[in-house]
Structure formats: structure tokens, C-alpha cells
Amino acid sequence: MVSPNAKEVFIQGITSDGRTFRPSDWAERLAGVMSSFRPGGATPGSHLSYSPWCVPTTINGVKCVVVNRDLRDHEVMAWDFVMNFARDNGLQIAEACLVPDAAPPAKG
């Protein structure tokens, strides 16, 4: 269950029994399916990039999909689809947020 206050949800490519989820490109496939759900809606060519609300990434060597809560606010059925995908495949879900990399110190 995801708390209503979570801004981002990480679907991790690790099953509840600790195995790596397959196929290895599952995160890119899931994010690709969700590419048309984006701020302003789908536009010509938008299927060629990921939605900012559903982005594949790798964290500590584990494939993940970061799902932003704005997806739920925009289209609840799309949100339910990704959450059901995670549940149906026994994937671990974590509530968190990505912290941008620190800027390099200024030289002076």
C-alpha cells in the first residue's frame, strides 16, 4: 500500500523473495508503455521519450521505475496499471524521492 503523502514511488526490480526480476529490460518496457501520460497530454512524437511521471533508472545496481504521484492525479487508471504491475509480479515498492546530484564546488 502506498501512502497518500508519497510524492514518488520506486518500483524495484527485486521480487518479494529477493530474486532479480526478468526480463532485464522490464523497467524500460513499463516506462515506454506509460510514455503518453505526461503533463499537457500526449503529443506527436511523445512516444519517443519517457514521461516525467514514469522514469526507468538504476539505483545501487537495481533496475527501478520512479513513478511520480502526479501520474495518479492526471490519470488514475494509469497509476493503477503500474501499481498492479508491481503487485502482480511481486515487486518491491518503496516511497522516496530522488535527490539531485550535488553541484561541483565553485572554483575561485
Beta strands, then each sheet from edge to edge (+ up, - down):
strand 1: 8-15
strand 2: 54-59
strand 3: 62-68
strand 4: 91-96
sheet 1: 2+ 3- 1+ 4-
end
